[in-house]
């Protein structure tokens, strides 16, 4: 009986250490990725050409978003699932178009701060050419993406941030989106 308990305890300890190691690996990988993306952004600003954060990356930083609390997020080209794992992604606009910048991000990581934004809060977006654009939050709304597909305005003086809603949902996905519109000033 004692031998069996020791075996179960050893198995439980081994499982716990494996899970802790896996979680630690994921955290380390996320930390390293953010540093590589920040470095790629600096190289983009210096060289004037897009820079991939690692050689096999299918995305690159296209802008730097500054939140009201001073934290910065690197906006990646593409809003694919792979890119969104590392930061918000460019969904539409930008790149010398007349369209508004439309950025998407996960509600429980990079865009969790949207829940705490208020009308009038300031955001800034630095582009790859170094220009800095300042915006203030002008509207926040919840939309059903199945009933109201995204219409990207032809107004490059707007920044639109989109994430899933509700913020505290147990399961991800669903049709509801939290949309923050910010206007240039």
N, C-alpha and C positions, 0 to 999 in steps of 0.2 A: 504494500500500500504506500509506504513512504517513497519507494522507488518510483512509483507511478506519479505521485505528486511532484517529485523533483523533475521528472520528465516533462510533465505538463507545465511546470514553472519555467523550465529551461526553454521550452517551445514558445511560451508566452513572451519571455524576455527576448528571445531571438526575433520574434515577430515584431515586437515593439521597437527594438533597435533597427530592424530593417526599415520599418515605416519612418522612424525618426531620421535615418540616413537618407531615405528617399526625399523626405520633406526638406532636409538640409540641402540636398543636391538641387532641388527645384529653386530654393531661395538663392543659392549661390549662382545658379544659372541666370536667374532674373536680375540679380545684382550686376553680374558681369555684362549681360546684354545691355543694361542701361548705360554703363560706362562706355561700351563700344559704340552705342548709338550717339551718345554725347560727343565722342571723339569724331565720329563720321559727320556730325553736324558742324563741328569746328572746321573740319577739312572742307566741307561744302562751302562754308563762308569764305575760307581762305582761297580755295582754288576756283570757285565759281562753277563747279560741276558737281553732279550728284555723286555721292560716295556711299557705297554699301558698308554697313557696319561690320560685316564679316563676308568672306568671299562667296559663300553659298547663299547669302541672304537674297530673298525675292522682293525686298523692299528697301527703302532708304529714307532718311529724314528729309522732309520738304518744308517744314516750318517748326517754329518753337512757340508754344502757347504758354503764356504766363497767367496764372490764376490770381485772384484778388489777394491771396495770402502770400504771394511771392513765389510759390512753387512753380516750377516749369515742367512742361511735358513736351517731348519731341513728337511731332506729328509725322507719321509715316505715310509713304505713298501706298495707297490701297487700304481698303477696309476689309480685307480677307481675314478669315479666322486666324491664320498664322500671324499676320501683321498685328492684329488687335491684341494678341497675347503679350506684345511688347510695348504697346502704346496706342493712343488714338490714331485713327487713320483718316486720310482724305477720301471722302466719299464723292465729292464733286466740287467744281469751282476751282479758283486759284489758277496758277500757271498761266498768267496773262490772259485770262478770259474775263468776260463781263459778268460772269456768274458769281454769286455769293460763295464764300468758302463754306463748305459743309463738312463737318468732322463728326465721326462716329467713335464711340468708345464704350467699354464695358461699364455697366452701372455699379459693379462691386469692386472695381479697381481704379483705373485711370479717370473715369468720369463719375466716380462716387461724389465728388465735390459739387456736382450740379445740383444735388438735393439742397445744398445750403446756400446757393446763389440767391441774391435778391435783385429786384429791379434797381438799376442804377449802378450795380457793381461793375468794376472795370476789369477788362481782360485785354491782353495785348498779344499780337501775333507777329513774330519776326519771320520774314520770308527768306528764302535761300539767297537772295541778292543783298540781304542785310537790312532792307527797309523794315521799319517797325510801324505797325498799324495798331491804333488804340480803339477799343470798342467799349460801350457800356450796355449792360443787359437791358433790353427794352421790352421783352416779352418771354413768358414761360407758359407752355401749354402741354397738355397730354392729348395725344391723338391716337386713333386706331389706324395702324398702317394698312390694314386690309380695306378700310373704307376710304381712307384719304392718303393715296400714294404721295410720296415726296415730290413737291414741285419746287425746283431750285430757281429762286428769283434771279432775274438778270440785273443784279444790283451788287457789284463787287465792293460795296460799302457796308455789307452785312456779313456777319459770322454766325453760322448756325451750328449748334452742338446738339447731337442726338444720342440718346442711350435708351436702353430698355426700361420699362416701368411696370410695376412698382419697384422701388429701390430695394425693398426688403422681401421681394418674392422668394419663395422657397425653391422654385424651379425656374431655370432661365428660359428665355424665349417669350413667346406670346406676342400678340399683335400690338400691345400698347407701347408707345414711345413717349419719352419726355423730351421735349424740344425747347431749347433755349435760343432765342434770337437776340443777337447783340448788334448794335448799330455803331458805325464809325463816328468819332467826334473830333 
